Each structure stands twice: as C-alpha cells, then as structure tokens.
Amino acid sequence: MINPSLLDKMRGLSEIKNQDFKNMEKERRWMKYNENYERRDDDSTNSTLKVHKLETGEVRIEIYDWNTGECMGAGFADYVGGGRSPKVRHAAENLALAIEDENKEHPIEERHDVSQEQFFKNRLILNKQRRKREKF
C-alpha cells in the first residue's frame, strides 16, 4: 500500500510540473508566416542573413550578397513537405526569433554600399551568365 502523504506529494509535484509547462507554452513565441527576419552581417555592410517561413510551413534560410546579387538559400520543410530535417528546421525557427531579438536589442543600421535596385540588376546579369554557361 502506498503511503497517502507520499501520494499527495507526488500529486503536488505533478501539478507544479503541469503548471510550469502551461506557463512555458504561454511564453513560447512562434515564427510568423511570410515575415522576413533579416540581420546584416556584423563584419560587412553588404551581406544579409534572412530567415522566413512560407505558407507551406517550409522555413528558408538565405544569404544575400548585395555586391554581386548572389543569393544562396536552403529550405527545410515540416512533416507534410518531407520533413527530413526537423531539428534543423526547429533551429532555423529559433534563429529567426534570435534575429528578431537582436534587431530590437542591438539594431544595426541597414546600410548597403549597393542599392536594392543595383542588387536586382546584378542578379539579372548573374542569371543570364548562368543560363549561357548551362547551354554549353
């Protein structure tokens, strides 16, 4: 037979743990769909890290080089879209929230030596060059 006082202590611990979990769920922040979380590189004014979540649930990480127009990216889907990297996807979501915090607490002046218009012109040129190379 279980000691009644021990049983009461166990119930009390369970209620505390459940309450802690409920509080954690209230405090948990979620990455918003179709919102960009961007942070400029600390060492350069010409590259930006961007994380965003598509409506499909895929979380994309991209790095833009404003000088060349280069953009490299990778996407991590949830279980519906393949979900082969759930830990990486979760880490990418946490990265987005960390970027949001850093931008509030330690903003970096968004300054680029290259305008956005020039960036897209450079990107068009780069894409044309790639298409030429692919033909050969």
N, CA, C and O atoms as CSV, one atom per row, in Angstrom:
chain,resi,resn,atom,element,x,y,z
A,1,MET,N,N,0.842,-1.177,0.000
A,1,MET,CA,C,0.000,0.000,0.000
A,1,MET,C,C,0.895,1.251,0.000
A,1,MET,O,O,1.904,1.311,0.702
A,2,ILE,N,N,0.502,2.235,-0.797
A,2,ILE,CA,C,1.289,3.465,-0.924
A,2,ILE,C,C,0.936,4.410,0.220
A,2,ILE,O,O,-0.231,4.586,0.572
A,3,ASN,N,N,1.960,5.001,0.779
A,3,ASN,CA,C,1.787,5.973,1.855
A,3,ASN,C,C,0.980,7.160,1.328
A,3,ASN,O,O,1.386,7.765,0.336
A,4,PRO,N,N,-0.161,7.523,1.957
A,4,PRO,CA,C,-1.002,8.628,1.469
A,4,PRO,C,C,-0.265,9.966,1.399
A,4,PRO,O,O,-0.503,10.749,0.478
A,5,SER,N,N,0.616,10.238,2.345
A,5,SER,CA,C,1.332,11.524,2.305
A,5,SER,C,C,2.294,11.577,1.111
A,5,SER,O,O,2.478,12.631,0.502
A,6,LEU,N,N,2.907,10.423,0.782
A,6,LEU,CA,C,3.788,10.351,-0.376
A,6,LEU,C,C,2.993,10.558,-1.663
A,6,LEU,O,O,3.449,11.228,-2.590
A,7,LEU,N,N,1.800,9.974,-1.703
A,7,LEU,CA,C,0.923,10.126,-2.870
A,7,LEU,C,C,0.523,11.591,-3.052
A,7,LEU,O,O,0.487,12.093,-4.175
A,8,ASP,N,N,0.225,12.272,-1.949
A,8,ASP,CA,C,-0.128,13.695,-2.019
A,8,ASP,C,C,1.051,14.531,-2.535
A,8,ASP,O,O,0.866,15.460,-3.323
A,9,LYS,N,N,2.263,14.190,-2.083
A,9,LYS,CA,C,3.453,14.904,-2.562
A,9,LYS,C,C,3.643,14.696,-4.059
A,9,LYS,O,O,3.979,15.634,-4.782
A,10,MET,N,N,3.426,13.465,-4.526
A,10,MET,CA,C,3.573,13.170,-5.948
A,10,MET,C,C,2.546,13.944,-6.773
A,10,MET,O,O,2.868,14.473,-7.837
A,11,ARG,N,N,1.314,14.008,-6.281
A,11,ARG,CA,C,0.272,14.784,-6.983
A,11,ARG,C,C,0.664,16.256,-7.039
A,11,ARG,O,O,0.494,16.916,-8.063
A,12,GLY,N,N,1.188,16.757,-5.933
A,12,GLY,CA,C,1.594,18.161,-5.880
A,12,GLY,C,C,2.699,18.466,-6.879
A,12,GLY,O,O,2.665,19.491,-7.560
A,13,LEU,N,N,3.691,17.561,-6.965
A,13,LEU,CA,C,4.770,17.751,-7.944
A,13,LEU,C,C,4.228,17.724,-9.361
A,13,LEU,O,O,4.649,18.517,-10.203
A,14,SER,N,N,3.318,16.836,-9.625
A,14,SER,CA,C,2.725,16.730,-10.952
A,14,SER,C,C,1.997,18.015,-11.323
A,14,SER,O,O,2.112,18.493,-12.452
A,15,GLU,N,N,1.245,18.576,-10.375
A,15,GLU,CA,C,0.527,19.823,-10.643
A,15,GLU,C,C,1.495,20.971,-10.906
A,15,GLU,O,O,1.244,21.812,-11.769
A,16,ILE,N,N,2.602,21.009,-10.163
A,16,ILE,CA,C,3.613,22.059,-10.371
A,16,ILE,C,C,4.217,21.919,-11.766
A,16,ILE,O,O,4.352,22.910,-12.483
A,17,LYS,N,N,4.582,20.700,-12.153
A,17,LYS,CA,C,5.169,20.489,-13.471
A,17,LYS,C,C,4.190,20.853,-14.573
A,17,LYS,O,O,4.575,21.472,-15.565
A,18,ASN,N,N,2.924,20.476,-14.411
A,18,ASN,CA,C,1.912,20.837,-15.410
A,18,ASN,C,C,1.750,22.345,-15.506
A,18,ASN,O,O,1.605,22.881,-16.605
A,19,GLN,N,N,1.774,23.037,-14.371
A,19,GLN,CA,C,1.645,24.487,-14.367
A,19,GLN,C,C,2.853,25.127,-15.051
A,19,GLN,O,O,2.699,26.071,-15.826
A,20,ASP,N,N,4.059,24.613,-14.766
A,20,ASP,CA,C,5.263,25.134,-15.410
A,20,ASP,C,C,5.182,24.967,-16.921
A,20,ASP,O,O,5.540,25.870,-17.677
A,21,PHE,N,N,4.709,23.809,-17.349
A,21,PHE,CA,C,4.576,23.546,-18.783
A,21,PHE,C,C,3.569,24.513,-19.415
A,21,PHE,O,O,3.807,25.038,-20.503
A,22,LYS,N,N,2.445,24.744,-18.730
A,22,LYS,CA,C,1.435,25.680,-19.256
A,22,LYS,C,C,2.022,27.086,-19.361
A,22,LYS,O,O,1.767,27.793,-20.336
A,23,ASN,N,N,2.802,27.492,-18.366
A,23,ASN,CA,C,3.435,28.816,-18.414
A,23,ASN,C,C,4.428,28.908,-19.567
A,23,ASN,O,O,4.499,29.925,-20.257
A,24,MET,N,N,5.196,27.833,-19.772
A,24,MET,CA,C,6.158,27.826,-20.883
A,24,MET,C,C,5.437,27.947,-22.220
A,24,MET,O,O,5.900,28.662,-23.108
A,25,GLU,N,N,4.319,27.262,-22.371
A,25,GLU,CA,C,3.566,27.329,-23.628
A,25,GLU,C,C,3.018,28.731,-23.857
A,25,GLU,O,O,2.973,29.195,-24.996
A,26,LYS,N,N,2.599,29.416,-22.787
A,26,LYS,CA,C,2.099,30.792,-22.924
A,26,LYS,C,C,3.215,31.721,-23.380
A,26,LYS,O,O,2.996,32.616,-24.196
A,27,GLU,N,N,4.425,31.498,-22.841
A,27,GLU,CA,C,5.559,32.372,-23.142
A,27,GLU,C,C,6.219,32.050,-24.478
A,27,GLU,O,O,6.933,32.889,-25.027
A,28,ARG,N,N,5.993,30.861,-25.003
A,28,ARG,CA,C,6.663,30.469,-26.241
A,28,ARG,C,C,6.228,31.367,-27.391
A,28,ARG,O,O,5.042,31.636,-27.581
A,29,ARG,N,N,7.209,31.819,-28.147
A,29,ARG,CA,C,6.930,32.637,-29.324
A,29,ARG,C,C,7.011,31.758,-30.549
A,29,ARG,O,O,7.746,30.771,-30.574
A,30,TRP,N,N,6.265,32.117,-31.546
A,30,TRP,CA,C,6.266,31.364,-32.796
A,30,TRP,C,C,6.664,32.270,-33.937
A,30,TRP,O,O,6.329,33.455,-33.954
A,31,MET,N,N,7.366,31.716,-34.871
A,31,MET,CA,C,7.746,32.424,-36.087
A,31,MET,C,C,6.484,32.668,-36.912
A,31,MET,O,O,5.656,31.772,-37.072
A,32,LYS,N,N,6.347,33.882,-37.431
A,32,LYS,CA,C,5.160,34.219,-38.221
A,32,LYS,C,C,5.355,33.801,-39.675
A,32,LYS,O,O,6.466,33.837,-40.203
A,33,TYR,N,N,4.259,33.406,-40.307
A,33,TYR,CA,C,4.310,33.039,-41.723
A,33,TYR,C,C,4.516,34.285,-42.578
A,33,TYR,O,O,3.990,35.356,-42.274
A,34,ASN,N,N,5.287,34.129,-43.648
A,34,ASN,CA,C,5.517,35.175,-44.649
A,34,ASN,C,C,6.102,36.456,-44.058
A,34,ASN,O,O,5.901,37.538,-44.609
A,35,GLU,N,N,6.812,36.346,-42.959
A,35,GLU,CA,C,7.505,37.505,-42.391
A,35,GLU,C,C,9.001,37.250,-42.495
A,35,GLU,O,O,9.478,36.159,-42.186
A,36,ASN,N,N,9.733,38.262,-42.932
A,36,ASN,CA,C,11.182,38.134,-43.069
A,36,ASN,C,C,11.871,38.543,-41.776
A,36,ASN,O,O,11.553,39.574,-41.184
A,37,TYR,N,N,12.806,37.729,-41.357
A,37,TYR,CA,C,13.656,38.040,-40.219
A,37,TYR,C,C,15.047,38.222,-40.809
A,37,TYR,O,O,15.674,37.258,-41.249
A,38,GLU,N,N,15.527,39.468,-40.815
A,38,GLU,CA,C,16.786,39.778,-41.503
A,38,GLU,C,C,17.781,40.407,-40.542
A,38,GLU,O,O,17.419,41.178,-39.653
A,39,ARG,N,N,19.040,40.058,-40.747
A,39,ARG,CA,C,20.124,40.647,-39.959
A,39,ARG,C,C,21.332,40.820,-40.855
A,39,ARG,O,O,21.769,39.880,-41.518
A,40,ARG,N,N,21.865,42.025,-40.872
A,40,ARG,CA,C,23.062,42.301,-41.653
A,40,ARG,C,C,24.273,41.679,-40.980
A,40,ARG,O,O,24.339,41.579,-39.755
A,41,ASP,N,N,25.217,41.270,-41.786
A,41,ASP,CA,C,26.466,40.685,-41.308
A,41,ASP,C,C,27.190,41.672,-40.398
A,41,ASP,O,O,27.229,42.868,-40.688
A,42,ASP,N,N,27.755,41.189,-39.315
A,42,ASP,CA,C,28.490,42.059,-38.384
A,42,ASP,C,C,29.764,42.624,-38.997
A,42,ASP,O,O,30.172,43.736,-38.660
A,43,ASP,N,N,30.400,41.867,-39.898
A,43,ASP,CA,C,31.697,42.264,-40.438
A,43,ASP,C,C,31.610,43.050,-41.731
A,43,ASP,O,O,32.612,43.606,-42.180
A,44,SER,N,N,30.438,43.110,-42.337
A,44,SER,CA,C,30.325,43.698,-43.663
A,44,SER,C,C,29.007,44.444,-43.777
A,44,SER,O,O,28.049,44.153,-43.061
A,45,THR,N,N,28.972,45.384,-44.664
A,45,THR,CA,C,27.707,46.088,-44.894
A,45,THR,C,C,26.977,45.510,-46.097
A,45,THR,O,O,25.905,45.994,-46.463
A,46,ASN,N,N,27.542,44.487,-46.712
A,46,ASN,CA,C,26.992,44.040,-47.987
A,46,ASN,C,C,26.427,42.627,-48.002
A,46,ASN,O,O,26.148,42.098,-49.078
A,47,SER,N,N,26.252,42.006,-46.855
A,47,SER,CA,C,25.584,40.707,-46.866
A,47,SER,C,C,24.552,40.672,-45.749
A,47,SER,O,O,24.737,41.250,-44.678
A,48,THR,N,N,23.471,39.982,-46.032
A,48,THR,CA,C,22.346,39.919,-45.112
A,48,THR,C,C,21.883,38.477,-44.976
A,48,THR,O,O,21.777,37.751,-45.965
A,49,LEU,N,N,21.611,38.072,-43.747
A,49,LEU,CA,C,21.047,36.762,-43.454
A,49,LEU,C,C,19.535,36.947,-43.328
A,49,LEU,O,O,19.064,37.840,-42.624
A,50,LYS,N,N,18.794,36.100,-44.011
A,50,LYS,CA,C,17.335,36.219,-43.986
A,50,LYS,C,C,16.735,34.847,-43.700
A,50,LYS,O,O,17.141,33.846,-44.290
A,51,VAL,N,N,15.772,34.811,-42.797
A,51,VAL,CA,C,15.034,33.588,-42.488
A,51,VAL,C,C,13.555,33.922,-42.642
A,51,VAL,O,O,13.089,34.937,-42.124
A,52,HIS,N,N,12.822,33.079,-43.345
A,52,HIS,CA,C,11.375,33.279,-43.425
A,52,HIS,C,C,10.659,31.940,-43.561
A,52,HIS,O,O,11.227,30.936,-43.991
A,53,LYS,N,N,9.382,31.974,-43.173
A,53,LYS,CA,C,8.561,30.766,-43.194
A,53,LYS,C,C,7.476,30.941,-44.245
A,53,LYS,O,O,6.706,31.900,-44.211
A,54,LEU,N,N,7.431,30.001,-45.177
A,54,LEU,CA,C,6.422,30.038,-46.230
A,54,LEU,C,C,5.093,29.518,-45.705
A,54,LEU,O,O,5.041,28.885,-44.650
A,55,GLU,N,N,4.021,29.783,-46.439
A,55,GLU,CA,C,2.704,29.299,-46.029
A,55,GLU,C,C,2.637,27.781,-45.974
A,55,GLU,O,O,1.798,27.220,-45.269
A,56,THR,N,N,3.513,27.115,-46.711
A,56,THR,CA,C,3.553,25.651,-46.712
A,56,THR,C,C,4.190,25.094,-45.441
A,56,THR,O,O,4.139,23.889,-45.197
A,57,GLY,N,N,4.794,25.978,-44.626
A,57,GLY,CA,C,5.467,25.546,-43.413
A,57,GLY,C,C,6.967,25.411,-43.579
A,57,GLY,O,O,7.692,25.221,-42.602
A,58,GLU,N,N,7.435,25.508,-44.819
A,58,GLU,CA,C,8.880,25.420,-45.064
A,58,GLU,C,C,9.563,26.661,-44.492
A,58,GLU,O,O,9.087,27.784,-44.660
A,59,VAL,N,N,10.683,26.436,-43.817
A,59,VAL,CA,C,11.488,27.536,-43.294
A,59,VAL,C,C,12.718,27.663,-44.181
A,59,VAL,O,O,13.463,26.701,-44.365
A,60,ARG,N,N,12.927,28.862,-44.733
A,60,ARG,CA,C,14.044,29.100,-45.646
A,60,ARG,C,C,15.066,30.003,-44.982
A,60,ARG,O,O,14.730,30.968,-44.295
A,61,ILE,N,N,16.330,29.657,-45.211
A,61,ILE,CA,C,17.458,30.488,-44.773
A,61,ILE,C,C,18.165,30.944,-46.039
A,61,ILE,O,O,18.516,30.127,-46.891
A,62,GLU,N,N,18.375,32.257,-46.161
A,62,GLU,CA,C,19.041,32.794,-47.347
A,62,GLU,C,C,20.097,33.794,-46.936
A,62,GLU,O,O,19.966,34.485,-45.925
A,63,ILE,N,N,21.137,33.860,-47.729
A,63,ILE,CA,C,22.182,34.867,-47.537
A,63,ILE,C,C,22.295,35.657,-48.832
A,63,ILE,O,O,22.494,35.090,-49.906
A,64,TYR,N,N,22.165,36.966,-48.717
A,64,TYR,CA,C,22.249,37.857,-49.867
A,64,TYR,C,C,23.582,38.578,-49.853
A,64,TYR,O,O,24.015,39.084,-48.818
A,65,ASP,N,N,24.225,38.622,-50.997
A,65,ASP,CA,C,25.424,39.429,-51.191
A,65,ASP,C,C,25.005,40.606,-52.054
A,65,ASP,O,O,24.714,40.444,-53.238
A,66,TRP,N,N,24.976,41.788,-51.460
A,66,TRP,CA,C,24.457,42.965,-52.158
A,66,TRP,C,C,25.395,43.438,-53.268
A,66,TRP,O,O,24.951,44.133,-54.182
A,67,ASN,N,N,26.662,43.085,-53.214
A,67,ASN,CA,C,27.592,43.498,-54.262
A,67,ASN,C,C,27.366,42.742,-55.559
A,67,ASN,O,O,27.322,43.343,-56.633
A,68,THR,N,N,27.227,41.451,-55.467
A,68,THR,CA,C,27.170,40.616,-56.671
A,68,THR,C,C,25.761,40.244,-57.095
A,68,THR,O,O,25.542,39.835,-58.236
A,69,GLY,N,N,24.801,40.381,-56.185
A,69,GLY,CA,C,23.454,39.937,-56.494
A,69,GLY,C,C,23.253,38.461,-56.205
A,69,GLY,O,O,22.183,37.914,-56.470
A,70,GLU,N,N,24.276,37.814,-55.663
A,70,GLU,CA,C,24.186,36.391,-55.329
A,70,GLU,C,C,23.235,36.184,-54.159
A,70,GLU,O,O,23.195,36.973,-53.216
A,71,CYS,N,N,22.485,35.116,-54.247
A,71,CYS,CA,C,21.609,34.722,-53.157
A,71,CYS,C,C,21.693,33.210,-53.029
A,71,CYS,O,O,21.365,32.485,-53.968
A,72,MET,N,N,22.119,32.744,-51.899
A,72,MET,CA,C,22.179,31.308,-51.632
A,72,MET,C,C,21.147,31.001,-50.559
A,72,MET,O,O,20.984,31.759,-49.603
A,73,GLY,N,N,20.453,29.883,-50.726
A,73,GLY,CA,C,19.441,29.551,-49.738
A,73,GLY,C,C,19.225,28.065,-49.607
A,73,GLY,O,O,19.635,27.267,-50.451
A,74,ALA,N,N,18.566,27.722,-48.519
A,74,ALA,CA,C,18.191,26.329,-48.265
A,74,ALA,C,C,16.855,26.339,-47.545
A,74,ALA,O,O,16.581,27.223,-46.732
A,75,GLY,N,N,16.024,25.348,-47.851
A,75,GLY,CA,C,14.715,25.260,-47.229
A,75,GLY,C,C,14.561,23.964,-46.459
A,75,GLY,O,O,15.084,22.922,-46.853
A,76,PHE,N,N,13.833,24.047,-45.354
A,76,PHE,CA,C,13.597,22.885,-44.513
A,76,PHE,C,C,12.103,22.764,-44.264
A,76,PHE,O,O,11.499,23.612,-43.607
A,77,ALA,N,N,11.516,21.701,-44.795
A,77,ALA,CA,C,10.071,21.511,-44.757
A,77,ALA,C,C,9.631,20.880,-43.439
A,77,ALA,O,O,10.419,20.260,-42.725
A,78,ASP,N,N,8.333,21.060,-43.141
A,78,ASP,CA,C,7.780,20.339,-41.998
A,78,ASP,C,C,7.410,18.933,-42.453
A,78,ASP,O,O,7.765,18.534,-43.562
A,79,TYR,N,N,6.723,18.199,-41.641
A,79,TYR,CA,C,6.454,16.790,-41.948
A,79,TYR,C,C,5.635,16.601,-43.211
A,79,TYR,O,O,5.780,15.590,-43.898
A,80,VAL,N,N,4.774,17.563,-43.526
A,80,VAL,CA,C,3.943,17.455,-44.724
A,80,VAL,C,C,4.795,17.529,-45.986
A,80,VAL,O,O,4.521,16.829,-46.961
A,81,GLY,N,N,5.823,18.370,-45.975
A,81,GLY,CA,C,6.638,18.576,-47.168
A,81,GLY,C,C,7.876,17.712,-47.238
A,81,GLY,O,O,8.756,17.973,-48.058
A,82,GLY,N,N,7.970,16.719,-46.427
A,82,GLY,CA,C,9.148,15.846,-46.443
A,82,GLY,C,C,9.717,15.680,-45.051
A,82,GLY,O,O,9.912,14.560,-44.577
A,83,GLY,N,N,9.985,16.812,-44.393
A,83,GLY,CA,C,10.404,16.810,-43.005
A,83,GLY,C,C,11.597,15.951,-42.659
A,83,GLY,O,O,11.606,15.291,-41.620
A,84,ARG,N,N,12.617,15.947,-43.521
A,84,ARG,CA,C,13.782,15.099,-43.265
A,84,ARG,C,C,14.765,15.722,-42.284
A,84,ARG,O,O,15.705,15.064,-41.838
A,85,SER,N,N,14.546,17.000,-41.945
A,85,SER,CA,C,15.484,17.685,-41.038
A,85,SER,C,C,14.722,18.469,-39.974
A,85,SER,O,O,14.847,19.692,-39.913
A,86,PRO,N,N,13.938,17.798,-39.138
A,86,PRO,CA,C,13.112,18.540,-38.172
A,86,PRO,C,C,13.929,19.343,-37.158
A,86,PRO,O,O,13.503,20.420,-36.743
A,87,LYS,N,N,15.093,18.835,-36.755
A,87,LYS,CA,C,15.919,19.568,-35.793
A,87,LYS,C,C,16.518,20.817,-36.433
A,87,LYS,O,O,16.608,21.867,-35.797
A,88,VAL,N,N,16.919,20.698,-37.675
A,88,VAL,CA,C,17.478,21.856,-38.387
A,88,VAL,C,C,16.385,22.901,-38.601
A,88,VAL,O,O,16.619,24.098,-38.432
A,89,ARG,N,N,15.197,22.444,-38.973
A,89,ARG,CA,C,14.070,23.361,-39.174
A,89,ARG,C,C,13.752,24.095,-37.874
A,89,ARG,O,O,13.533,25.306,-37.875
A,90,HIS,N,N,13.730,23.363,-36.776
A,90,HIS,CA,C,13.468,23.970,-35.466
A,90,HIS,C,C,14.556,24.987,-35.120
A,90,HIS,O,O,14.259,26.065,-34.604
A,91,ALA,N,N,15.806,24.648,-35.401
A,91,ALA,CA,C,16.920,25.565,-35.143
A,91,ALA,C,C,16.792,26.823,-36.009
A,91,ALA,O,O,17.111,27.923,-35.558
A,92,ALA,N,N,16.325,26.659,-37.258
A,92,ALA,CA,C,16.131,27.814,-38.145
A,92,ALA,C,C,15.039,28.730,-37.594
A,92,ALA,O,O,15.156,29.953,-37.672
A,93,GLU,N,N,13.977,28.140,-37.039
A,93,GLU,CA,C,12.928,28.956,-36.420
A,93,GLU,C,C,13.489,29.716,-35.220
A,93,GLU,O,O,13.180,30.892,-35.027
A,94,ASN,N,N,14.313,29.045,-34.416
A,94,ASN,CA,C,14.932,29.719,-33.273
A,94,ASN,C,C,15.887,30.817,-33.732
A,94,ASN,O,O,15.995,31.858,-33.084
A,95,LEU,N,N,16.579,30.590,-34.845
A,95,LEU,CA,C,17.456,31.610,-35.416
A,95,LEU,C,C,16.642,32.850,-35.792
A,95,LEU,O,O,17.066,33.975,-35.528
A,96,ALA,N,N,15.484,32.646,-36.402
A,96,ALA,CA,C,14.628,33.782,-36.777
A,96,ALA,C,C,14.223,34.587,-35.550
A,96,ALA,O,O,14.252,35.817,-35.578
A,97,LEU,N,N,13.848,33.909,-34.482
A,97,LEU,CA,C,13.451,34.604,-33.259
A,97,LEU,C,C,14.646,35.297,-32.604
A,97,LEU,O,O,14.492,36.366,-32.014
A,98,ALA,N,N,15.829,34.698,-32.702
A,98,ALA,CA,C,17.043,35.344,-32.182
A,98,ALA,C,C,17.357,36.611,-32.978
A,98,ALA,O,O,17.767,37.622,-32.409
A,99,ILE,N,N,17.162,36.549,-34.295
A,99,ILE,CA,C,17.374,37.735,-35.137
A,99,ILE,C,C,16.402,38.833,-34.725
A,99,ILE,O,O,16.780,40.000,-34.622
A,100,GLU,N,N,15.155,38.456,-34.491
A,100,GLU,CA,C,14.152,39.436,-34.054
A,100,GLU,C,C,14.587,40.102,-32.743
A,100,GLU,O,O,14.491,41.322,-32.602
A,101,ASP,N,N,15.064,39.298,-31.785
A,101,ASP,CA,C,15.537,39.845,-30.505
A,101,ASP,C,C,16.738,40.760,-30.695
A,101,ASP,O,O,16.779,41.858,-30.140
A,102,GLU,N,N,17.714,40.312,-31.481
A,102,GLU,CA,C,18.922,41.117,-31.711
A,102,GLU,C,C,18.580,42.449,-32.391
A,102,GLU,O,O,19.153,43.487,-32.059
A,103,ASN,N,N,17.655,42.409,-33.330
A,103,ASN,CA,C,17.281,43.644,-34.018
A,103,ASN,C,C,16.625,44.639,-33.068
A,103,ASN,O,O,16.760,45.849,-33.244
A,104,LYS,N,N,15.916,44.132,-32.061
A,104,LYS,CA,C,15.306,45.020,-31.061
A,104,LYS,C,C,16.354,45.533,-30.076
A,104,LYS,O,O,16.409,46.725,-29.773
A,105,GLU,N,N,17.185,44.611,-29.580
A,105,GLU,CA,C,18.142,44.954,-28.527
A,105,GLU,C,C,19.410,45.628,-29.040
A,105,GLU,O,O,19.947,46.518,-28.380
A,106,HIS,N,N,19.894,45.215,-30.212
A,106,HIS,CA,C,21.149,45.738,-30.777
A,106,HIS,C,C,20.965,46.002,-32.262
A,106,HIS,O,O,21.522,45.280,-33.090
A,107,PRO,N,N,20.189,47.028,-32.615
A,107,PRO,CA,C,19.949,47.262,-34.049
A,107,PRO,C,C,21.221,47.639,-34.792
A,107,PRO,O,O,22.104,48.313,-34.262
A,108,ILE,N,N,21.285,47.184,-36.032
A,108,ILE,CA,C,22.381,47.550,-36.919
A,108,ILE,C,C,21.753,48.404,-38.013
A,108,ILE,O,O,20.757,48.022,-38.627
A,109,GLU,N,N,22.350,49.554,-38.241
A,109,GLU,CA,C,21.840,50.427,-39.285
A,109,GLU,C,C,21.865,49.674,-40.612
A,109,GLU,O,O,22.911,49.183,-41.037
A,110,GLU,N,N,20.712,49.587,-41.259
A,110,GLU,CA,C,20.638,48.881,-42.542
A,110,GLU,C,C,21.219,49.779,-43.630
A,110,GLU,O,O,20.527,50.636,-44.180
A,111,ARG,N,N,22.460,49.576,-43.923
A,111,ARG,CA,C,23.153,50.388,-44.923
A,111,ARG,C,C,23.882,49.442,-45.859
A,111,ARG,O,O,24.612,48.548,-45.429
A,112,HIS,N,N,23.673,49.654,-47.112
A,112,HIS,CA,C,24.341,48.829,-48.111
A,112,HIS,C,C,25.094,49.749,-49.064
A,112,HIS,O,O,24.601,50.813,-49.440
A,113,ASP,N,N,26.279,49.329,-49.442
A,113,ASP,CA,C,27.035,50.107,-50.418
A,113,ASP,C,C,26.373,50.013,-51.790
A,113,ASP,O,O,26.631,50.835,-52.669
A,114,VAL,N,N,25.532,49.022,-51.963
A,114,VAL,CA,C,24.840,48.806,-53.225
A,114,VAL,C,C,23.347,48.979,-52.974
A,114,VAL,O,O,22.812,48.420,-52.016
A,115,SER,N,N,22.670,49.748,-53.822
A,115,SER,CA,C,21.233,49.935,-53.646
A,115,SER,C,C,20.491,48.650,-53.985
A,115,SER,O,O,21.030,47.764,-54.648
A,116,GLN,N,N,19.255,48.563,-53.525
A,116,GLN,CA,C,18.458,47.380,-53.835
A,116,GLN,C,C,18.234,47.263,-55.338
A,116,GLN,O,O,18.220,46.161,-55.887
A,117,GLU,N,N,18.060,48.396,-55.995
A,117,GLU,CA,C,17.867,48.389,-57.452
A,117,GLU,C,C,19.095,47.793,-58.144
A,117,GLU,O,O,18.971,46.966,-59.046
A,118,GLN,N,N,20.280,48.223,-57.709
A,118,GLN,CA,C,21.517,47.690,-58.298
A,118,GLN,C,C,21.681,46.211,-57.983
A,118,GLN,O,O,22.172,45.446,-58.813
A,119,PHE,N,N,21.271,45.809,-56.788
A,119,PHE,CA,C,21.335,44.404,-56.404
A,119,PHE,C,C,20.537,43.552,-57.394
A,119,PHE,O,O,21.026,42.525,-57.864
A,120,PHE,N,N,19.319,43.974,-57.708
A,120,PHE,CA,C,18.487,43.186,-58.619
A,120,PHE,C,C,19.023,43.226,-60.051
A,120,PHE,O,O,18.893,42.247,-60.785
A,121,LYS,N,N,19.622,44.346,-60.453
A,121,LYS,CA,C,20.264,44.402,-61.769
A,121,LYS,C,C,21.427,43.405,-61.825
A,121,LYS,O,O,21.573,42.658,-62.793
A,122,ASN,N,N,22.252,43.408,-60.769
A,122,ASN,CA,C,23.375,42.455,-60.698
A,122,ASN,C,C,22.864,41.016,-60.740
A,122,ASN,O,O,23.474,40.152,-61.370
A,123,ARG,N,N,21.763,40.769,-60.076
A,123,ARG,CA,C,21.203,39.423,-60.039
A,123,ARG,C,C,20.714,38.982,-61.417
A,123,ARG,O,O,20.901,37.829,-61.806
A,124,LEU,N,N,20.089,39.896,-62.152
A,124,LEU,CA,C,19.645,39.580,-63.516
A,124,LEU,C,C,20.836,39.234,-64.409
A,124,LEU,O,O,20.801,38.269,-65.172
A,125,ILE,N,N,21.881,40.037,-64.296
A,125,ILE,CA,C,23.100,39.780,-65.085
A,125,ILE,C,C,23.673,38.412,-64.728
A,125,ILE,O,O,24.047,37.639,-65.610
A,126,LEU,N,N,23.741,38.123,-63.445
A,126,LEU,CA,C,24.260,36.846,-62.978
A,126,LEU,C,C,23.437,35.676,-63.513
A,126,LEU,O,O,23.997,34.667,-63.940
A,127,ASN,N,N,22.124,35.808,-63.491
A,127,ASN,CA,C,21.249,34.743,-64.008
A,127,ASN,C,C,21.444,34.536,-65.505
A,127,ASN,O,O,21.435,33.398,-65.976
A,128,LYS,N,N,21.621,35.614,-66.256
A,128,LYS,CA,C,21.874,35.491,-67.696
A,128,LYS,C,C,23.180,34.761,-67.948
A,128,LYS,O,O,23.264,33.911,-68.834
A,129,GLN,N,N,24.207,35.096,-67.162
A,129,GLN,CA,C,25.504,34.431,-67.311
A,129,GLN,C,C,25.388,32.936,-66.997
A,129,GLN,O,O,26.005,32.111,-67.671
A,130,ARG,N,N,24.617,32.596,-65.998
A,130,ARG,CA,C,24.430,31.186,-65.638
A,130,ARG,C,C,23.724,30.428,-66.755
A,130,ARG,O,O,24.104,29.307,-67.091
A,131,ARG,N,N,22.694,31.048,-67.327
A,131,ARG,CA,C,21.958,30.396,-68.412
A,131,ARG,C,C,22.855,30.143,-69.614
A,131,ARG,O,O,22.754,29.103,-70.263
A,132,LYS,N,N,23.744,31.108,-69.911
A,132,LYS,CA,C,24.695,30.922,-71.018
A,132,LYS,C,C,25.607,29.741,-70.745
A,132,LYS,O,O,25.858,28.925,-71.632
A,133,ARG,N,N,26.107,29.650,-69.506
A,133,ARG,CA,C,27.001,28.557,-69.153
A,133,ARG,C,C,26.282,27.209,-69.218
A,133,ARG,O,O,26.879,26.207,-69.612
A,134,GLU,N,N,25.020,27.179,-68.839
A,134,GLU,CA,C,24.249,25.928,-68.843
A,134,GLU,C,C,24.006,25.419,-70.268
A,134,GLU,O,O,23.873,24.214,-70.481
A,135,LYS,N,N,23.949,26.328,-71.235
A,135,LYS,CA,C,23.702,25.931,-72.636
A,135,LYS,C,C,24.900,25.169,-73.209
A,135,LYS,O,O,24.750,24.311,-74.079
A,136,PHE,N,N,26.081,25.499,-72.706
A,136,PHE,CA,C,27.295,24.884,-73.284
A,136,PHE,C,C,27.645,23.599,-72.632
A,136,PHE,O,O,28.633,22.967,-73.004
